[in-house]
Amino acid sequence: MRMREWKKYERLGWTVLIGLLFIAVYGYTFNSGDQEEHLPYVYKLLHHELYQHDYIVPFQVTNFTVRFYFAWLLYGFGYFLPMPLTVITFYFICLGTMIYFTGRIAEEGSGWKNAFIIGPLIIFLLLNSFTISANSIFDNQLTCSCFASALSITAIFMCMKNRYYLASAVAGIASLFQVLIGLHVAILLMLIIALSMNDQKYKKVFFSFLTYLIFSSAMLVPIILRQFAGIPIADVKLYNDILFKFRNAHHYLPSYFPLKDYLKTIFCWILILLFSLICKTKWNKMVVSLMLFVTIGCLFYWVGFEKLNFTSLGKLQWFKTTGWITLLGIIPITKYLSKVIWFNRLSDKIISALRITIWPVSILLFVALSNSSFIPIEKLQIRYQMGNYLKSDLSKMHFWIATNTPKDCVILPLPDDDSFLCEAQRSIPVGYKAIIHEPFFLLPWYKNFYSIYGVGLLPGNINQHVIERTKLLYPNRPDSVIVCPININFRIWDISLTSRNMIQDKIIIHQEGIYLLCKFYKSGQ
């Protein structure tokens, strides 16, 4: 099937529109969630007086961590642009790159022009969560994984165009932002290269992987040295239990992954396999081979890690690769759809009719999303945290703290508050969301978390429900039983969950809705 050439900027227009539709469906969050591990690091670089007594940020700025290149990139741009604008600009670039190259891969693999539009619509609006291991194909907030994924999809497309060394170099750069994403894709690239060549394939694979190692070495070398040549772990079993069971079971343990994720992914992969058999092409063979390779790797990971207790395998988090198979499955899916006469004709008519409306619709959608506070649906007013959006009472509390409390104070937040560090920009004694996955940090972190919130490991359990357990205890946990290595100045209470006698004698500093900021009681006062 011969493809007509796209008009100038037409691909760009569709990329922008699909990106905005993605945000409309999944939302956009800022200064919360996984960004608790990313943005305070940047804020500290910009303003050294912040987070002086915090449990994680001082470690980040004085030690090399996997967030190093992400933080310094945003720090550089943060000198010239406000951080919300810097973050959303990079987010749009990463999201646009993902959409554009997903479309190019679908187009190249299926030989169908409309696949450039249909492919990303299917992947990002329908199949984004058809993965295993608590990771979607693309997130609704900027993290280091966004950079790594955008670079990785670029590398895969370059590999399909036989630019093997350049693809490997780009995958190496991806590892500077998220080492596992870059490594996983590099392994898949080597298989693609081996399947694409008859002569000298081993030579190509060897030098391609060497290229990857060279470009990723600025991240791989310090991480490997820390993992295998660092200070011996005082209590290996405790460290493994904290990392794999207490904190990150949703990323590491296959037996803990939700059943619905397995069912959705299996259903999707069966369709991909079926369409690959119906419409045979060389790229479909590649997709099926990668699917088989990843599946065998998942079985090997599960048996070795969970059944044979080879804990080193856990660091590989191989189940994350399932997202790339779902994404690449768009090749046989769009190839099949191109053969369905009625769908082909219908898509031609719809795309032709919408062509002149791409930019007007994109502009209107962008204006609506960036002014969500005016949308007459409260749930949507807080869903799109770009521009003018509705602030929750808890966020209002955070912003008041950022303006009205000493920059060196220490505040104990609610245990499930995953936006305090970013919005309040004050030190906390311990938090659940942001951690460094290495023993020097994780062992004392666990000790402090247990001492402050009263929740620790449950022997024999995988599913710890840490936050749920902490939320049950916290509302009625008096200041006097909290043991902390640093002085806490203030504490946040949720009065809808706390009994009146717990807060009746407290010195209230500020109130926003159901949230109180109170002086922290110290023993002896």
N, C-alpha and C positions, 0 to 999 in steps of 0.2 A: 504494500500500500504506500503510494507516494505521498509525502507530507508537503503541504504548502508552507511557504515561509511566513513566519509571524511578522506583522508590521512592527516598525520601530516602536519601542516602549510598550507594546501590547503585553508581552510577558511580565514586564514590571507592573503594569496596571493590575493584572490578574493576581500577581503575587501579593500586592498591597491589599487588595480586596479580600482574598482568602485569609490573609493574616488578621485583618480586622474581624472577619467572621469567626476566626478561631478565638479571639479575645471575647467576642460577644457570647460565644458558647461557654467557654471555660473561665472567663473572668481574667482580671489582672490584679495581682497583689503586690504591695510594696511595703518594705520595712517590717516584714513579719515572716513567720514560717522558717524555711531553710535559710533565709537571708540573715537570720540571727547569727549564723556562723560565718557570714560573709561581710555584711556592711559595717558592723561595729569596728571591724579591723580597719576598714577604709576611713571611718570617722575618726578613729584614733590617730591615723597617719595625718589627717588634715588638721586635727585639733589635739595636740599632745596632752592637754590638761584633762581630757576626758578619761573615764574608766581607770582611774589610778589604782583602785583596789579591787578591780573586777576579777572574777575567777578564771576567765579565759583570754580576754583581749590582751593583757600584758604579755601572756605567753605567745600569742600570735605575732606580735610586733618584735619580739626578741628571739624567736626561733623560726627556722625555716619550716613552713607547713605546706600542705597541698593547696592552700588558698593563696599562696604568695603571689603568683603572677596575676591572678584575678584581681587581688586587692591593689596591687601597684598599678595595674592598668587603669582601674577606676580612679585611683588616687591622682594619677597624672592628669586625667581629664577633669577631675573634681576641682582643680585649680582654676579652671576657666568657665565651668558650667555648674549650675546647681545640681546637687546629687540626684534629685528626682528626674531631671531632664537627662542627665548622663546615663542613668540606669535604664530609662525607657528607650533612649536612643539605641543603646547597645542591644536591648531586648528586641526591638524591631529589626535590627540588622541580623541578629541570630535567627529570629523567627522567619524573616524573609529569606534568608539563606537556606534554611531547612525546606521551606515551601518550594522555592525556586528549583533546587537541585532534586527534590523529590519528583517534581514535575518533569524535569529533564530526564531523570532515570526512567520514569514511566514512559515518557515519549520515546526515548532511545530504545528501550526494551520491547515496547509493543509495536513501534512503527506507526503509531496513531497520533495525529496532531492533537486531538482533543484530550489525550492522556495527560498533557501538561496541566490541564485544568481539573479533569475528573480525578486524576490520581491524588493530588493533594487534598481535594475536597473529601475523598473517601478516607484517606489516612488521618487527617488532622481533625475532621469533624465527626467521623464515625468510629475509627479504629484506634484513636489515640491512647486509650487505656487497655487495649488488647495485648497486654504484656504481663509478665510475671516478675515478682521481686520488688513490688511497691515502687515501680518507676513507670511513668508514662513515656510515650515517644518524645513529647515536648512538654515542658512545664509552663505554668501560668505566671511565673515570676523569673527574674534574672538571677541565675546562679552560675557557678563555674561550669556546670554540666551543659548549660545553653551554649557557651562558647565551644566546648568540646564536641557537642553534637553537630553544631553548624559546620565546624571544620571537618568532622568525620564524614558527613554526607557529601561534602565537597570532594573528599578523598575517594569515596566510593565511585562517584561519577567520573572522576579523572581516571580511575582504574578501568572503568568500562570503556573509556576512550583510549586505552592502552598507554596511558602516561603513568607508568608504574612507579618510577622513582619519585616523581612529583607527588603522586598520591601518598606514598609512604612518608615523604617529608611532611605533608600536611597532617597526616595522622600523628606524626611525632609531635608537631606543634599542638595538636589537640590534647595530647597527654600532659602538656604543661598546665592545662586548665583542669582536666579531670583525668587522672592517670589511667583509671580502669577503662573508661570509654575509649580513649585512644588506643590502649593495648588490645582491647577486644576487637576493635575495628581493624587494627593492624593484622591480627591473626586471621580475620575473615578475608582481608585483602590478599594475604599470601595464598589462601585457598582459591580465591578468584583468579589470581595470576596463574596458579598451577593448572586450573581448569581451562584457562583461555589459550594456553600455549601447548604446542607439540614439541618443538625444539628448544633446547636450552632453558627449559622451564625451571630447573633446579638452580641454575645460575641466576636467573631473574629473581627467583624467590629469595635466595641468599642475599643478594645485593639490595633488594628492596627492603628486606627486614633489617639489614645493616643500616640502610638510610634512615629507617624509622628509629632505630636505637640512637643514632647520632643526633637526630633532631629532638628526641625526647630525653636525652641524657641529662639535661639541666633539671629535670624532675626525677627521672628514674634513679640516677646515681645517689643523690642525697637520701631518697626514700629507702632504697635498698640497703645503703650503709646503716641507716638508722634501724631498719628491721632486723638485719643479720649481724651487724658489727657494733651494735649499741650496748648500753649497760644491760646486763642480765636482768630478767624479770624476777622480782622477789617471790611472787606467788603466781605461777603460770596459770594454774587452774582458776584462781579467782579472776585473773585478767580475762581469760577466755569466757568465763561465765558472764562477766560484766559486759563484754563486747558483743558476744553472740546471743546471749539470752536476755539479759536485763535491758540493754539499750537498743540493740539492732537486730533482733530476731526477724523483723519484717524485711530485712535486706539479706540476711545470711541463711536462715534456716528454711529449706523447702517444705518441711512438715508444718511450718507456721504460716506459709503463704495462703491467702484466702482461696477457697475452693472455686469461687466465681471467676477468679483470675485464670486459673487452670482451664476452666470450662470455656471461657470466652476465647482464650488463646488457641485451645485445641480446635474449637469450631472454626476459627479463622484460618488456621493452618490446613484443616481438611479442605476448605474451599480453595485455598491457594494450590494445594496438591491436585485437586480435581481439575481446576482450570489449567494447570500446567500439563496435565495429561491430555486434555481436550485440544489445547492449542500449543503444540510443541514448537519451541524455538531454542536457540542456544542459551538465551538468558534464562529461560524457564528451567533448563537443566542446571544452571548455576544456582538458582533459587532453591531448587529441591535438594541439591548437594549441600548447600549451606544449612538448610533446614535439618537434614540428617546429621550433619556435623555438630550443630548446636544441640540437637536432641541427645545425641550420644554423650556430648560434653556435660549436659545437665544430669544425665543418669550417673555418669562417672563422678560428678561433683557430689550428688546426693549420697551415693554409696560410700565414697571416700570420706566425706566430711561428717555426715550424720551417723553412718553405720560403723565405719572403721575408725572414726575419731582422728582423721588426719586434719588437724585444725589449720594447717598452713593452706589447705585448699580453700578455706573460707575467705581468705583475703582476695581470692580471684572473683568472687561473686558472679559466677558464670551465668546465672539465670538472667542477668541484665541483658545478655545478648539476644534474648527472645524478642526484644523490641525491634532490633534491626531486621529480623526475619519477617516480622509483621510488616515493616516498612517496605522491604524489598519485594514482598508478596504483591505489591501493587503492579508489578510487571505482568505476571500472568492474569491478574484480575482485569487490568485495562486491556490486555490482549484479547481476553474473552469478550469483554464488553464491546470492543471494536468489531467483533464478528457478529454481534447481535444486531441485525439490520434495523429493527425499530428503535433500539436504543441509540444507535449510531446516528440515524436520521434526526431523532428527537434532540439529541445533544447538539447536533449541528444547528438546528433551528433556534434552540434556546441560547446558545453561545453567540450566534450571529445577532440575535435580538438584543442581547445584553451588552454587546461590545461597546456601543456608544455611551452606555451608562456607567461604565466601570469607574471613572474618576469622580463624576458627580455623586454616585452612591458611596464611594469610599470616603469622600470629604464629609458627607452628611453623617456617615457611620462614625467617623473619627470624632466629629464634633459632639455627637450624642454620647459616645463612650467617655470622652474627656470632660463631659459636663453631666455626669450621671446623677448628681445631686438634684437635678431638675426632672429626672424620670419619675413619673407618679407611681412607682412601685418601690417600696422601701428596701426590699431585698436586693434590687438592682442598684440602688443608690450607693451601697457599700461594696458591691461586687467588682466595680471597675475603679481601682484606686489610682487613677491617673487624672491630673487636673483637678476639677472640682468634684469631690465625692463626699458622701456623708461619713462623718467621723463617729465611731462608736463612743460610748461613755468611757470605756477603758482607754481608748486612744486619746480622748480629751484629757484624761487623768495623766497619761504619759506626757503629753505636750505641756501641761501645766507644770509637771515636775521638771521638764527640761528648761523651763523658763524661770522657775521660782525656787529651786533648791540649789545648795552648793554643789559645784561640779565634782568635789571629792567625796560626796556623801555616799553611803551604801544603803541600798533599799532592798528589802525582801519582797519579791513580787508573788502573785498567785502562781501556783505550780504549773498551770496550763497556759500561762501568759507567754506567747511566743512572739510578742512584738515590743516588749519592754526595752530590751537593749537597743533596738534600732530607733524607737521613738523617744523614749525618755533620755537615752544616752547617759545613763548613770550606772555606777558599779552595782553588781548584785553578788551575793556570797556564793551562789551556785545556781545553775539552770539546767534544764533537761535537754533543750533543743540543740544548743551549740556545744560541741565537744571536739577534742582532738583525740583521734583513735589510737594513741600510742600510750604505752604503760606509764611513762613519766607523768602524764596528765591524768589518765583514766583511773588509776588506782586511788590517788588522793581525791579525785572528783567524786568517786563513788562513796568514799568515806564521808565526805562533807554532805553529799546529797542525803545519805542515810541519817546523819546527825541532825540535819536541819528539818527534813520533811518526814523522817521516821519510816521511810519505805526502803526496803532492800530486797535482796534475792530471796526467792522462795525455793527451798531445796527440791530438786526433782522436776521443777516446772520450766517449761519453755515460754509459754504465753504469760508474761508477767503483768500485763495491764498496768504498767507503772503509773502513768498519769491518772488513770481512773482511781487507783488505790490512793495516790497522793491527794487527789481532790477530796476524797472522803475524809481523810485525816486532817488536812490543813485547816478547815474552818473552825475546828475546835481544839487546835493545838496551841497552847499558850506560849507566850514569849519565853517564859521561865524554863521550859524544857528544851528549848532550841540551843544547841551547842554549835558555836561557829568560831573559827580561828581568827576572824576579824570582827571589829565592832559594827553592828548594824544600827543605822540611825532611824530608819523609818520602815514601816511595813504596810502593805496594801491588804485590805480586807474586802470580802464580798459579803455585804450585810444580808443578802438574800439567803445565804447558806450558813451564816454564823449565828449562834445563839446570842441573845442580847447580853447575857452576863459576861460574855467574852470581851465585849467592847465597851461596856458601860463606864468603865473607869479610864478609858483610853483618852489621850490628848489628840484630838482630831486636828490635823493640819489642813486638810482639804477634802471635799467630797464632790464626786461626779456621779450622779445617778445612784446606783447601788454600791458604788466603790468608795471606800474610805482610805485616806492616807493618814496613818497615825504614827506617833512617836513610838519607837520600839523600846519595850521595857527591858532594862538590863538588871541582872541580879545585883543586889546591894543598893539599888536606888530607892 
